[in-house]
Amino acid sequence: MSELKSEGRFAYEGIDRVIHEKARLSIVASLAAHPDGLQFNDLKDQCTLTDGNLSRHLQVLQEAGVVEVKKSSKNNRPQTWCKLTATGRKRFAEYVAALEKVVSDALPRQESTRRSGMPRGLFPA
Amino acid sequence: MSELKSEGRFAYEGIDRVIHEKARLSIVASLAAHPDGLQFNDLKDQCTLTDGNLSRHLQVLQEAGVVEVKKSSKNNRPQTWCKLTATGRKRFAEYVAALEKVVSDALPRQESTRRSGMPRGLFPA
């Protein structure tokens, strides 16, 4: 029962709500995997989002300084280019570290109901 | 650019919105680590939530069949006991598998900017 003493043990402060929202997580993860950025329509396909949803969430991410959006034109057709900022990349790395903590907390319990004395989550795989 | 062809590659359909919300993730992860359940006040401390927030999110989880809440009394003092249901345990396991996918998609990119030809996320560590 010693775990009960550790207040906030499962608070996961590192989970950044700007990135955590499901659609935005999808957007940020996709852009993190494409360092040169993605065009609006490609990003939309990768995340399976509607135009409206992608626009709305891109705006939140842009206002938070996580994503930069550039408009240009190619062959007289307008193009919207989306890319993670340096801040966005850093915040996503911190967010992923928080997710790893959730996963490492959960996995030992799923694999065996009892572990040796090693505190959970302190030694991620 | 072959990744661009894989529509929905970053949609993360396995992310269950009922569990994904930050406070609820905290509650479910904490209960998953305590198979016998937790009392309301202990759960509140583990998650660093207010009484109102914990009540509200417990209700959502209860309505979704993820958590069961039992009220009893001990030494004439009312007690509220919270526990994951079998369904909740299963849904959390599926959710954690989706998080592992997010983490495995992100980590190679953070560790090296270029990988060998192995598709990302198909072979989690």
gemmi code that builds the backbone of each chain (N, CA, C; Angstrom):
import gemmi

chains = {
    "A": [
        ("MET", (0.818, -1.200, 0.000), (0.000, 0.000, 0.000), (0.862, 1.264, 0.000)),
        ("SER", (2.204, 1.094, -0.101), (3.071, 2.263, -0.021), (2.810, 3.234, -1.168)),
        ("GLU", (2.288, 2.709, -2.293), (2.020, 3.581, -3.446), (1.022, 4.682, -3.095)),
        ("LEU", (0.114, 4.376, -2.161), (-0.926, 5.338, -1.813), (-0.331, 6.613, -1.230)),
        ("LYS", (0.871, 6.499, -0.666), (1.489, 7.681, -0.060), (1.994, 8.663, -1.103)),
        ("SER", (2.287, 8.156, -2.312), (2.896, 9.029, -3.324), (1.820, 9.863, -4.012)),
        ("GLU", (1.518, 11.002, -3.434), (0.480, 11.887, -3.971), (0.832, 12.321, -5.386)),
        ("GLY", (-0.148, 12.302, -6.248), (0.077, 12.738, -7.627), (0.831, 11.721, -8.463)),
        ("ARG", (0.964, 10.507, -7.940), (1.722, 9.460, -8.640), (1.210, 9.225, -10.062)),
        ("PHE", (-0.103, 9.406, -10.261), (-0.693, 9.159, -11.583), (-1.246, 10.446, -12.215)),
        ("ALA", (-0.706, 11.583, -11.791), (-1.216, 12.860, -12.318), (-0.696, 13.140, -13.731)),
        ("TYR", (0.448, 12.555, -14.094), (1.043, 12.728, -15.441), (1.062, 14.188, -15.874)),
        ("GLU", (1.771, 14.993, -15.090), (1.853, 16.435, -15.376), (2.448, 16.709, -16.767)),
        ("GLY", (3.297, 15.791, -17.252), (3.954, 16.002, -18.548), (3.018, 15.918, -19.748)),
        ("ILE", (1.769, 15.523, -19.504), (0.829, 15.431, -20.625), (0.292, 16.815, -20.951)),
        ("ASP", (0.748, 17.315, -22.080), (0.471, 18.663, -22.580), (-0.886, 18.625, -23.302)),
        ("ARG", (-1.879, 19.323, -22.730), (-3.235, 19.234, -23.286), (-3.337, 19.738, -24.730)),
        ("VAL", (-2.441, 20.663, -25.096), (-2.470, 21.178, -26.477), (-2.193, 20.042, -27.467)),
        ("ILE", (-1.253, 19.169, -27.105), (-0.873, 18.058, -27.992), (-1.748, 16.821, -27.739)),
        ("HIS", (-2.245, 16.671, -26.519), (-2.921, 15.429, -26.119), (-4.252, 15.193, -26.848)),
        ("GLU", (-4.966, 16.239, -27.188), (-6.268, 16.076, -27.853), (-6.068, 15.173, -29.077)),
        ("LYS", (-6.957, 14.196, -29.254), (-6.712, 13.115, -30.227), (-6.366, 13.606, -31.642)),
        ("ALA", (-7.132, 14.534, -32.181), (-6.874, 15.011, -33.543), (-5.526, 15.744, -33.609)),
        ("ARG", (-5.246, 16.524, -32.571), (-3.977, 17.275, -32.581), (-2.785, 16.348, -32.396)),
        ("LEU", (-2.959, 15.290, -31.592), (-1.884, 14.301, -31.437), (-1.567, 13.673, -32.790)),
        ("SER", (-2.613, 13.380, -33.537), (-2.473, 12.811, -34.860), (-1.684, 13.769, -35.781)),
        ("ILE", (-2.056, 15.033, -35.753), (-1.400, 16.055, -36.581), (0.078, 16.188, -36.202)),
        ("VAL", (0.334, 16.325, -34.902), (1.707, 16.563, -34.439), (2.585, 15.330, -34.696)),
        ("ALA", (2.042, 14.130, -34.467), (2.812, 12.897, -34.709), (3.149, 12.768, -36.195)),
        ("SER", (2.195, 13.115, -37.035), (2.419, 13.029, -38.472), (3.494, 14.029, -38.910)),
        ("LEU", (3.405, 15.249, -38.404), (4.410, 16.266, -38.765), (5.784, 15.928, -38.178)),
        ("ALA", (5.805, 15.290, -37.006), (7.086, 14.895, -36.404), (7.784, 13.854, -37.275)),
        ("ALA", (6.987, 13.047, -37.963), (7.548, 12.001, -38.832), (7.930, 12.549, -40.213)),
        ("HIS", (7.560, 13.800, -40.468), (7.880, 14.455, -41.746), (8.556, 15.792, -41.470)),
        ("PRO", (9.858, 15.760, -41.162), (10.557, 16.966, -40.717), (10.491, 18.120, -41.730)),
        ("ASP", (10.311, 17.808, -43.003), (10.227, 18.887, -43.993), (8.814, 19.463, -44.083)),
        ("GLY", (7.897, 18.919, -43.316), (6.531, 19.411, -43.334), (5.657, 18.661, -44.321)),
        ("LEU", (4.371, 18.963, -44.278), (3.407, 18.304, -45.167), (2.442, 19.338, -45.716)),
        ("GLN", (1.928, 19.059, -46.883), (0.871, 19.902, -47.418), (-0.442, 19.563, -46.725)),
        ("PHE", (-1.298, 20.559, -46.658), (-2.592, 20.425, -45.987), (-3.322, 19.134, -46.374)),
        ("ASN", (-3.440, 18.860, -47.661), (-4.217, 17.702, -48.103), (-3.569, 16.363, -47.731)),
        ("ASP", (-2.227, 16.336, -47.765), (-1.531, 15.114, -47.354), (-1.699, 14.887, -45.852)),
        ("LEU", (-1.579, 15.964, -45.103), (-1.738, 15.883, -43.652), (-3.155, 15.407, -43.309)),
        ("LYS", (-4.110, 15.943, -44.037), (-5.515, 15.566, -43.839), (-5.721, 14.059, -44.050)),
        ("ASP", (-5.097, 13.534, -45.106), (-5.205, 12.100, -45.395), (-4.520, 11.249, -44.320)),
        ("GLN", (-3.335, 11.673, -43.910), (-2.583, 10.902, -42.916), (-3.328, 10.814, -41.588)),
        ("CYS", (-4.092, 11.870, -41.287), (-4.792, 11.939, -39.992), (-6.265, 11.561, -40.102)),
        ("THR", (-6.751, 11.348, -41.321), (-8.184, 11.087, -41.564), (-9.053, 12.142, -40.881)),
        ("LEU", (-8.769, 13.414, -41.201), (-9.562, 14.513, -40.656), (-10.288, 15.225, -41.796)),
        ("THR", (-11.372, 15.901, -41.448), (-12.053, 16.727, -42.450), (-11.289, 18.041, -42.592)),
        ("ASP", (-11.558, 18.769, -43.684), (-10.950, 20.092, -43.879), (-11.189, 20.979, -42.659)),
        ("GLY", (-12.438, 20.996, -42.196), (-12.812, 21.887, -41.096), (-12.094, 21.545, -39.801)),
        ("ASN", (-12.059, 20.245, -39.482), (-11.374, 19.812, -38.265), (-9.883, 20.090, -38.317)),
        ("LEU", (-9.270, 19.792, -39.465), (-7.830, 20.029, -39.581), (-7.538, 21.526, -39.432)),
        ("SER", (-8.316, 22.372, -40.098), (-8.107, 23.826, -40.005), (-8.212, 24.304, -38.563)),
        ("ARG", (-9.258, 23.835, -37.896), (-9.520, 24.279, -36.526), (-8.372, 23.886, -35.589)),
        ("HIS", (-7.932, 22.635, -35.701), (-6.873, 22.175, -34.802), (-5.515, 22.763, -35.178)),
        ("LEU", (-5.286, 22.995, -36.479), (-4.034, 23.644, -36.895), (-3.942, 25.045, -36.288)),
        ("GLN", (-5.102, 25.708, -36.217), (-5.113, 27.062, -35.657), (-4.716, 27.052, -34.171)),
        ("VAL", (-5.249, 26.063, -33.435), (-4.896, 25.933, -32.011), (-3.388, 25.682, -31.885)),
        ("LEU", (-2.860, 24.797, -32.717), (-1.439, 24.443, -32.651), (-0.556, 25.620, -33.067)),
        ("GLN", (-1.050, 26.386, -34.032), (-0.307, 27.555, -34.508), (-0.268, 28.633, -33.413)),
        ("GLU", (-1.418, 28.860, -32.782), (-1.484, 29.858, -31.710), (-0.617, 29.467, -30.520)),
        ("ALA", (-0.435, 28.161, -30.321), (0.402, 27.673, -29.215), (1.881, 27.633, -29.611)),
        ("GLY", (2.181, 27.989, -30.863), (3.575, 28.016, -31.324), (4.135, 26.635, -31.627)),
        ("VAL", (3.277, 25.647, -31.781), (3.717, 24.265, -32.016), (3.915, 23.996, -33.514)),
        ("VAL", (3.069, 24.608, -34.323), (3.081, 24.369, -35.770), (3.189, 25.701, -36.507)),
        ("GLU", (3.907, 25.710, -37.628), (3.871, 26.891, -38.496), (3.171, 26.527, -39.800)),
        ("VAL", (2.366, 27.453, -40.285), (1.582, 27.221, -41.500), (1.961, 28.295, -42.518)),
        ("LYS", (2.361, 27.859, -43.704), (2.747, 28.823, -44.749), (1.886, 28.624, -45.982)),
        ("LYS", (1.400, 29.719, -46.507), (0.591, 29.637, -47.728), (1.418, 30.102, -48.918)),
        ("SER", (1.335, 29.363, -49.997), (2.058, 29.749, -51.217), (1.225, 29.286, -52.405)),
        ("SER", (1.780, 29.384, -53.615), (1.048, 28.832, -54.750), (2.003, 28.100, -55.673)),
        ("LYS", (1.490, 27.065, -56.319), (2.291, 26.254, -57.245), (1.422, 26.051, -58.481)),
        ("ASN", (1.927, 26.393, -59.633), (1.144, 26.320, -60.873), (-0.204, 27.032, -60.730)),
        ("ASN", (-0.153, 28.198, -60.099), (-1.358, 29.006, -59.877), (-2.395, 28.366, -58.953)),
        ("ARG", (-1.990, 27.300, -58.261), (-2.926, 26.710, -57.292), (-2.408, 26.984, -55.879)),
        ("PRO", (-3.287, 27.449, -54.998), (-2.837, 27.763, -53.632), (-2.427, 26.506, -52.873)),
        ("GLN", (-1.366, 26.643, -52.095), (-0.895, 25.516, -51.290), (-0.708, 25.945, -49.838)),
        ("THR", (-1.064, 25.060, -48.919), (-0.843, 25.340, -47.499), (0.130, 24.303, -46.979)),
        ("TRP", (1.242, 24.794, -46.442), (2.316, 23.936, -45.990), (2.400, 23.988, -44.469)),
        ("CYS", (2.425, 22.816, -43.819), (2.412, 22.762, -42.353), (3.678, 22.069, -41.856)),
        ("LYS", (4.240, 22.595, -40.791), (5.508, 22.079, -40.278), (5.573, 22.290, -38.766)),
        ("LEU", (6.220, 21.370, -38.051), (6.432, 21.595, -36.619), (7.477, 22.687, -36.434)),
        ("THR", (7.306, 23.538, -35.420), (8.343, 24.504, -35.063), (9.358, 23.793, -34.165)),
        ("ALA", (10.471, 24.457, -33.877), (11.460, 23.875, -32.952), (10.807, 23.659, -31.589)),
        ("THR", (10.002, 24.615, -31.153), (9.268, 24.489, -29.889), (8.327, 23.289, -29.939)),
        ("GLY", (7.639, 23.136, -31.058), (6.700, 22.026, -31.220), (7.412, 20.695, -31.109)),
        ("ARG", (8.576, 20.621, -31.718), (9.360, 19.380, -31.682), (9.761, 19.051, -30.236)),
        ("LYS", (10.178, 20.085, -29.513), (10.596, 19.906, -28.119), (9.392, 19.494, -27.250)),
        ("ARG", (8.268, 20.182, -27.445), (7.081, 19.862, -26.639), (6.579, 18.458, -26.939)),
        ("PHE", (6.684, 18.045, -28.207), (6.231, 16.694, -28.560), (7.153, 15.648, -27.916)),
        ("ALA", (8.460, 15.928, -27.892), (9.409, 14.991, -27.255), (9.074, 14.836, -25.771)),
        ("GLU", (8.739, 15.940, -25.116), (8.389, 15.888, -23.691), (7.072, 15.129, -23.494)),
        ("TYR", (6.151, 15.377, -24.414), (4.855, 14.695, -24.359), (5.035, 13.180, -24.517)),
        ("VAL", (5.871, 12.788, -25.478), (6.108, 11.355, -25.719), (6.752, 10.707, -24.486)),
        ("ALA", (7.623, 11.445, -23.813), (8.229, 10.920, -22.577), (7.144, 10.661, -21.528)),
        ("ALA", (6.144, 11.535, -21.475), (5.036, 11.342, -20.527), (4.208, 10.108, -20.915)),
        ("LEU", (3.999, 9.922, -22.220), (3.258, 8.727, -22.680), (4.020, 7.452, -22.319)),
        ("GLU", (5.348, 7.508, -22.445), (6.156, 6.335, -22.106), (5.965, 5.957, -20.642)),
        ("LYS", (5.776, 6.965, -19.817), (5.552, 6.731, -18.388), (4.205, 6.000, -18.198)),
        ("VAL", (3.180, 6.459, -18.919), (1.865, 5.806, -18.836), (2.002, 4.343, -19.263)),
        ("VAL", (2.695, 4.127, -20.387), (2.856, 2.763, -20.916), (3.640, 1.900, -19.933)),
        ("SER", (4.731, 2.443, -19.383), (5.549, 1.611, -18.483), (4.825, 1.365, -17.160)),
        ("ASP", (3.939, 2.272, -16.760), (3.108, 2.023, -15.572), (2.121, 0.888, -15.833)),
        ("ALA", (1.612, 0.848, -17.050), (0.530, -0.089, -17.372), (1.040, -1.483, -17.709)),
        ("LEU", (2.156, -1.555, -18.414), (2.574, -2.843, -18.952), (2.881, -3.915, -17.921)),
        ("PRO", (3.612, -3.584, -16.865), (3.940, -4.667, -15.920), (2.671, -5.284, -15.346)),
        ("ARG", (1.666, -4.443, -15.113), (0.404, -4.911, -14.544), (-0.315, -5.823, -15.525)),
        ("GLN", (-0.208, -5.481, -16.817), (-0.881, -6.315, -17.815), (-0.160, -7.637, -18.011)),
        ("GLU", (1.184, -7.607, -17.866), (1.947, -8.823, -18.138), (1.994, -9.773, -16.956)),
        ("SER", (2.053, -9.218, -15.759), (2.039, -10.053, -14.556), (1.388, -9.238, -13.447)),
        ("THR", (0.640, -9.902, -12.600), (-0.067, -9.142, -11.565), (0.877, -8.723, -10.446)),
        ("ARG", (2.035, -9.367, -10.389), (2.984, -9.053, -9.323), (4.372, -8.835, -9.893)),
        ("ARG", (5.044, -7.810, -9.456), (6.417, -7.594, -9.913), (7.389, -7.699, -8.748)),
        ("SER", (8.666, -7.739, -9.073), (9.680, -7.668, -8.021), (9.631, -6.271, -7.415)),
        ("GLY", (10.509, -5.986, -6.496), (10.422, -4.734, -5.736), (10.692, -3.460, -6.518)),
        ("MET", (10.995, -3.568, -7.808), (11.368, -2.375, -8.580), (10.184, -1.414, -8.746)),
        ("PRO", (10.345, -0.135, -8.398), (9.232, 0.798, -8.538), (8.825, 0.923, -9.993)),
        ("ARG", (7.528, 0.956, -10.226), (7.037, 1.040, -11.595), (7.318, 2.398, -12.201)),
        ("GLY", (7.656, 2.391, -13.459), (7.754, 3.640, -14.204), (9.072, 4.359, -14.040)),
        ("LEU", (9.898, 3.926, -13.115), (11.174, 4.620, -12.931), (12.229, 4.122, -13.901)),
        ("PHE", (12.030, 2.922, -14.389), (13.012, 2.339, -15.312), (12.334, 1.925, -16.600)),
        ("PRO", (11.982, 2.908, -17.444), (11.302, 2.545, -18.698), (12.187, 1.672, -19.569)),
        ("ALA", (11.553, 0.808, -20.313), (12.296, -0.147, -21.154), (13.129, 0.577, -22.196)),
    ],
    "B": [
        ("MET", (8.759, 9.205, -50.039), (7.424, 9.778, -49.902), (6.337, 8.705, -49.880)),
        ("SER", (6.774, 7.420, -49.803), (5.787, 6.348, -49.853), (4.819, 6.420, -48.673)),
        ("GLU", (5.277, 7.006, -47.563), (4.418, 7.099, -46.385), (3.149, 7.888, -46.691)),
        ("LEU", (3.258, 8.836, -47.598), (2.119, 9.694, -47.898), (0.960, 8.899, -48.476)),
        ("LYS", (1.278, 7.753, -49.055), (0.215, 6.945, -49.661), (-0.640, 6.239, -48.612)),
        ("SER", (-0.048, 6.036, -47.419), (-0.780, 5.269, -46.410), (-1.775, 6.169, -45.678)),
        ("GLU", (-2.959, 6.260, -46.240), (-4.000, 7.102, -45.662), (-4.351, 6.663, -44.244)),
        ("GLY", (-4.502, 7.631, -43.376), (-4.860, 7.314, -41.998), (-3.718, 6.748, -41.177)),
        ("ARG", (-2.487, 6.839, -41.711), (-1.316, 6.276, -41.034), (-1.165, 6.813, -39.608)),
        ("PHE", (-1.570, 8.061, -39.396), (-1.419, 8.672, -38.074), (-2.775, 8.968, -37.425)),
        ("ALA", (-3.799, 8.244, -37.838), (-5.134, 8.510, -37.288), (-5.297, 7.931, -35.877)),
        ("TYR", (-4.510, 6.916, -35.543), (-4.545, 6.286, -34.219), (-5.969, 5.988, -33.756)),
        ("GLU", (-6.648, 5.158, -34.531), (-8.034, 4.813, -34.227), (-8.176, 4.159, -32.840)),
        ("GLY", (-7.112, 3.489, -32.376), (-7.172, 2.795, -31.081), (-7.249, 3.720, -29.877)),
        ("ILE", (-7.092, 5.012, -30.117), (-7.153, 5.956, -28.989), (-8.612, 6.223, -28.637)),
        ("ASP", (-9.006, 5.671, -27.498), (-10.373, 5.688, -26.985), (-10.570, 7.023, -26.243)),
        ("ARG", (-11.451, 7.884, -26.796), (-11.597, 9.223, -26.204), (-12.088, 9.201, -24.758)),
        ("VAL", (-12.838, 8.166, -24.397), (-13.330, 8.076, -23.008), (-12.141, 7.994, -22.039)),
        ("ILE", (-11.119, 7.240, -22.426), (-9.952, 7.060, -21.558), (-8.898, 8.139, -21.807)),
        ("HIS", (-8.857, 8.673, -23.036), (-7.771, 9.575, -23.438), (-7.775, 10.913, -22.701)),
        ("GLU", (-8.939, 11.418, -22.345), (-8.994, 12.715, -21.658), (-8.047, 12.664, -20.457)),
        ("LYS", (-7.241, 13.725, -20.271), (-6.134, 13.670, -19.308), (-6.525, 13.217, -17.889)),
        ("ALA", (-7.564, 13.806, -17.324), (-7.965, 13.443, -15.958), (-8.437, 11.984, -15.912)),
        ("ARG", (-9.184, 11.571, -16.943), (-9.690, 10.190, -16.953), (-8.556, 9.186, -17.163)),
        ("LEU", (-7.556, 9.552, -17.962), (-6.396, 8.688, -18.155), (-5.704, 8.468, -16.813)),
        ("SER", (-5.587, 9.539, -16.061), (-4.983, 9.493, -14.741), (-5.765, 8.539, -13.820)),
        ("ILE", (-7.088, 8.670, -13.829), (-7.959, 7.825, -12.997), (-7.826, 6.355, -13.397)),
        ("VAL", (-7.933, 6.094, -14.700), (-7.916, 4.706, -15.183), (-6.542, 4.064, -14.953)),
        ("ALA", (-5.467, 4.823, -15.191), (-4.114, 4.281, -14.973), (-3.902, 3.959, -13.498)),
        ("SER", (-4.404, 4.824, -12.650), (-4.255, 4.605, -11.215), (-5.035, 3.354, -10.776)),
        ("LEU", (-6.266, 3.227, -11.270), (-7.072, 2.050, -10.914), (-6.495, 0.769, -11.520)),
        ("ALA", (-5.880, 0.879, -12.695), (-5.266, -0.303, -13.320), (-4.107, -0.809, -12.467)),
        ("ALA", (-3.439, 0.116, -11.789), (-2.306, -0.260, -10.935), (-2.763, -0.748, -9.564)),
        ("HIS", (-4.049, -0.633, -9.289), (-4.613, -1.072, -7.999), (-5.813, -1.986, -8.268)),
        ("PRO", (-5.546, -3.241, -8.593), (-6.614, -4.159, -9.030), (-7.749, -4.313, -8.013)),
        ("ASP", (-7.455, -4.079, -6.726), (-8.516, -4.209, -5.728), (-9.351, -2.936, -5.611)),
        ("GLY", (-8.988, -1.919, -6.381), (-9.726, -0.665, -6.337), (-9.130, 0.309, -5.342)),
        ("LEU", (-9.648, 1.512, -5.347), (-9.167, 2.570, -4.451), (-10.357, 3.324, -3.880)),
        ("GLN", (-10.153, 3.862, -2.692), (-11.171, 4.740, -2.132), (-11.095, 6.100, -2.817)),
        ("PHE", (-12.239, 6.759, -2.867), (-12.343, 8.064, -3.526), (-11.192, 9.006, -3.143)),
        ("ASN", (-10.943, 9.153, -1.844), (-9.927, 10.122, -1.406), (-8.509, 9.726, -1.817)),
        ("ASP", (-8.227, 8.423, -1.797), (-6.900, 7.970, -2.228), (-6.724, 8.188, -3.732)),
        ("LEU", (-7.794, 7.887, -4.478), (-7.759, 8.082, -5.931), (-7.557, 9.569, -6.258)),
        ("LYS", (-8.242, 10.410, -5.511), (-8.135, 11.865, -5.680), (-6.685, 12.325, -5.476)),
        ("ASP", (-6.034, 11.793, -4.449), (-4.643, 12.166, -4.169), (-3.696, 11.659, -5.254)),
        ("GLN", (-3.904, 10.424, -5.686), (-3.023, 9.838, -6.705), (-3.090, 10.612, -8.017)),
        ("CYS", (-4.270, 11.186, -8.294), (-4.489, 11.873, -9.571), (-4.390, 13.392, -9.437)),
        ("THR", (-4.246, 13.883, -8.213), (-4.248, 15.334, -7.953), (-5.458, 15.997, -8.609)),
        ("LEU", (-6.642, 15.486, -8.272), (-7.880, 16.077, -8.799), (-8.700, 16.644, -7.643)),
        ("THR", (-9.567, 17.583, -7.952), (-10.488, 18.093, -6.939), (-11.644, 17.089, -6.789)),
        ("ASP", (-12.387, 17.208, -5.694), (-13.568, 16.353, -5.488), (-14.513, 16.437, -6.690)),
        ("GLY", (-14.772, 17.673, -7.127), (-15.726, 17.895, -8.219), (-15.275, 17.273, -9.527)),
        ("ASN", (-14.000, 17.482, -9.858), (-13.462, 16.919, -11.096), (-13.457, 15.398, -11.056)),
        ("LEU", (-13.038, 14.841, -9.940), (-13.000, 13.375, -9.841), (-14.419, 12.802, -9.978)),
        ("SER", (-15.385, 13.427, -9.285), (-16.776, 12.953, -9.366), (-17.293, 12.975, -10.797)),
        ("ARG", (-17.031, 14.094, -11.460), (-17.532, 14.288, -12.820), (-16.949, 13.242, -13.773)),
        ("HIS", (-15.638, 13.045, -13.688), (-15.001, 12.100, -14.612), (-15.323, 10.649, -14.248)),
        ("LEU", (-15.497, 10.375, -12.952), (-15.894, 9.017, -12.553), (-17.257, 8.681, -13.134)),
        ("GLN", (-18.124, 9.691, -13.172), (-19.461, 9.464, -13.716), (-19.401, 9.097, -15.213)),
        ("VAL", (-18.555, 9.816, -15.950), (-18.375, 9.507, -17.384), (-17.857, 8.074, -17.547)),
        ("LEU", (-16.867, 7.714, -16.726), (-16.263, 6.381, -16.818), (-17.249, 5.286, -16.396)),
        ("GLN", (-18.082, 5.619, -15.421), (-19.089, 4.672, -14.937), (-20.153, 4.450, -16.019)),
        ("GLU", (-20.594, 5.546, -16.637), (-21.610, 5.434, -17.698), (-21.075, 4.661, -18.905)),
        ("ALA", (-19.770, 4.737, -19.128), (-19.157, 4.014, -20.247), (-18.852, 2.562, -19.873)),
        ("GLY", (-19.124, 2.190, -18.625), (-18.880, 0.809, -18.191), (-17.420, 0.497, -17.908)),
        ("VAL", (-16.599, 1.535, -17.750), (-15.159, 1.347, -17.538), (-14.841, 1.182, -16.044)),
        ("VAL", (-15.592, 1.888, -15.226), (-15.332, 1.895, -13.786), (-16.614, 1.533, -13.042)),
        ("GLU", (-16.467, 0.808, -11.922), (-17.634, 0.619, -11.045), (-17.382, 1.349, -9.729)),
        ("VAL", (-18.438, 1.982, -9.220), (-18.327, 2.770, -7.998), (-19.299, 2.191, -6.985)),
        ("LYS", (-18.780, 1.866, -5.797), (-19.650, 1.304, -4.757), (-19.598, 2.179, -3.515)),
        ("LYS", (-20.766, 2.437, -2.970), (-20.814, 3.231, -1.739), (-21.121, 2.305, -0.562)),
        ("SER", (-20.378, 2.492, 0.522), (-20.618, 1.700, 1.728), (-20.308, 2.591, 2.931)),
        ("SER", (-20.289, 2.007, 4.122), (-19.872, 2.809, 5.268), (-18.969, 1.987, 6.169)),
        ("LYS", (-18.037, 2.667, 6.819), (-17.085, 2.016, 7.717), (-17.018, 2.895, 8.968)),
        ("ASN", (-17.250, 2.311, 10.126), (-17.299, 3.083, 11.381), (-18.244, 4.282, 11.249)),
        ("ASN", (-19.384, 4.024, 10.650), (-20.397, 5.072, 10.449), (-19.975, 6.211, 9.521)),
        ("ARG", (-18.868, 6.031, 8.813), (-18.464, 7.078, 7.846), (-18.655, 6.534, 6.433)),
        ("PRO", (-19.283, 7.321, 5.558), (-19.527, 6.836, 4.200), (-18.216, 6.682, 3.426)),
        ("GLN", (-18.160, 5.631, 2.634), (-16.974, 5.381, 1.807), (-17.391, 5.142, 0.362)),
        ("THR", (-16.603, 5.661, -0.558), (-16.843, 5.422, -1.979), (-15.656, 4.652, -2.525)),
        ("TRP", (-15.951, 3.500, -3.076), (-14.900, 2.601, -3.555), (-14.955, 2.537, -5.085)),
        ("CYS", (-13.819, 2.720, -5.741), (-13.780, 2.766, -7.209), (-12.869, 1.652, -7.726)),
        ("LYS", (-13.302, 1.028, -8.800), (-12.559, -0.124, -9.332), (-12.779, -0.202, -10.850)),
        ("LEU", (-11.765, -0.662, -11.573), (-11.962, -0.898, -13.016), (-12.861, -2.121, -13.200)),
        ("THR", (-13.734, -2.086, -14.196), (-14.496, -3.281, -14.569), (-13.624, -4.140, -15.492)),
        ("ALA", (-14.066, -5.347, -15.784), (-13.331, -6.202, -16.734), (-13.253, -5.498, -18.099)),
        ("THR", (-14.367, -4.884, -18.501), (-14.388, -4.119, -19.753), (-13.382, -2.965, -19.700)),
        ("GLY", (-13.349, -2.283, -18.571), (-12.424, -1.159, -18.410), (-10.981, -1.607, -18.543)),
        ("ARG", (-10.675, -2.744, -17.946), (-9.318, -3.293, -18.017), (-8.949, -3.625, -19.468)),
        ("LYS", (-9.894, -4.199, -20.198), (-9.663, -4.566, -21.595), (-9.488, -3.294, -22.448)),
        ("ARG", (-10.373, -2.329, -22.233), (-10.284, -1.088, -23.018), (-8.990, -0.335, -22.722)),
        ("PHE", (-8.548, -0.374, -21.479), (-7.304, 0.309, -21.135), (-6.118, -0.394, -21.809)),
        ("ALA", (-6.146, -1.734, -21.840), (-5.064, -2.477, -22.501), (-4.988, -2.106, -23.984)),
        ("GLU", (-6.151, -1.987, -24.622), (-6.180, -1.609, -26.043), (-5.683, -0.168, -26.223)),
        ("TYR", (-6.079, 0.687, -25.299), (-5.641, 2.083, -25.344), (-4.116, 2.182, -25.206)),
        ("VAL", (-3.569, 1.419, -24.261), (-2.120, 1.448, -24.041), (-1.379, 0.946, -25.283)),
        ("ALA", (-1.953, -0.036, -25.961), (-1.344, -0.526, -27.206), (-1.298, 0.597, -28.248)),
        ("ALA", (-2.350, 1.427, -28.290), (-2.364, 2.564, -29.221), (-1.302, 3.588, -28.828)),
        ("LEU", (-1.138, 3.826, -27.523), (-0.097, 4.756, -27.068), (1.292, 4.246, -27.450)),
        ("GLU", (1.478, 2.935, -27.335), (2.778, 2.357, -27.701), (3.089, 2.631, -29.172)),
        ("LYS", (2.053, 2.642, -29.985), (2.231, 2.923, -31.412), (2.693, 4.381, -31.587)),
        ("VAL", (2.066, 5.290, -30.867), (2.467, 6.699, -30.929), (3.938, 6.830, -30.523)),
        ("VAL", (4.286, 6.167, -29.413), (5.657, 6.254, -28.904), (6.640, 5.653, -29.906)),
        ("SER", (6.308, 4.499, -30.472), (7.246, 3.854, -31.397), (7.347, 4.623, -32.715)),
        ("ASP", (6.284, 5.336, -33.087), (6.367, 6.216, -34.261), (7.312, 7.385, -33.996)),
        ("ALA", (7.273, 7.880, -32.755), (8.003, 9.112, -32.427), (9.468, 8.870, -32.112)),
        ("LEU", (9.750, 7.776, -31.424), (11.103, 7.595, -30.911), (12.197, 7.503, -31.963)),
        ("PRO", (12.028, 6.737, -33.027), (13.121, 6.631, -33.993), (13.482, 7.994, -34.559)),
        ("ARG", (12.471, 8.821, -34.764), (12.678, 10.150, -35.325), (13.458, 11.023, -34.350)),
        ("GLN", (13.167, 10.840, -33.062), (13.880, 11.650, -32.079), (15.323, 11.194, -31.916)),
        ("GLU", (15.542, 9.880, -32.087), (16.877, 9.340, -31.859), (17.793, 9.500, -33.062)),
        ("SER", (17.227, 9.379, -34.258), (18.022, 9.596, -35.463), (17.102, 10.168, -36.529)),
        ("THR", (17.598, 11.057, -37.335), (16.727, 11.693, -38.314), (16.453, 10.780, -39.497)),
        ("ARG", (17.269, 9.745, -39.637), (17.097, 8.836, -40.768), (17.144, 7.396, -40.292)),
        ("ARG", (16.244, 6.577, -40.759), (16.271, 5.165, -40.394), (16.499, 4.303, -41.627)),
        ("SER", (16.786, 3.032, -41.374), (16.866, 2.085, -42.486), (15.461, 1.893, -43.045)),
        ("GLY", (15.314, 1.029, -44.015), (14.051, 0.916, -44.731), (12.872, 0.334, -43.953)),
        ("MET", (13.087, -0.014, -42.680), (12.029, -0.661, -41.898), (10.860, 0.302, -41.636)),
        ("PRO", (9.643, -0.116, -41.971), (8.506, 0.784, -41.755), (8.366, 1.094, -40.269)),
        ("ARG", (8.113, 2.368, -39.969), (7.992, 2.767, -38.572), (6.708, 2.219, -37.959)),
        ("GLY", (6.821, 1.836, -36.702), (5.629, 1.491, -35.932), (5.163, 0.057, -36.121)),
        ("LEU", (5.718, -0.620, -37.110), (5.268, -1.991, -37.331), (5.983, -2.966, -36.408)),
        ("PHE", (7.129, -2.557, -35.934), (7.906, -3.446, -35.070), (8.237, -2.729, -33.769)),
        ("PRO", (7.225, -2.556, -32.894), (7.482, -1.847, -31.641), (8.549, -2.568, -30.811)),
        ("ALA", (9.322, -1.788, -30.092), (10.436, -2.356, -29.306), (9.924, -3.308, -28.235)),
    ],
}
model = gemmi.Model(1)
for chain_id, residues in chains.items():
    chain = gemmi.Chain(chain_id)
    for i, (resn, *xyz) in enumerate(residues, 1):
        res = gemmi.Residue()
        res.name, res.seqid = resn, gemmi.SeqId(i, " ")
        for name, pos in zip(("N", "CA", "C"), xyz):
            atom = gemmi.Atom()
            atom.name, atom.element = name, gemmi.Element(name[0])
            atom.pos, atom.b_iso = gemmi.Position(*pos), 0.0
            res.add_atom(atom)
        chain.add_residue(res)
    model.add_chain(chain)
structure = gemmi.Structure()
structure.add_model(model)
structure.setup_entities()
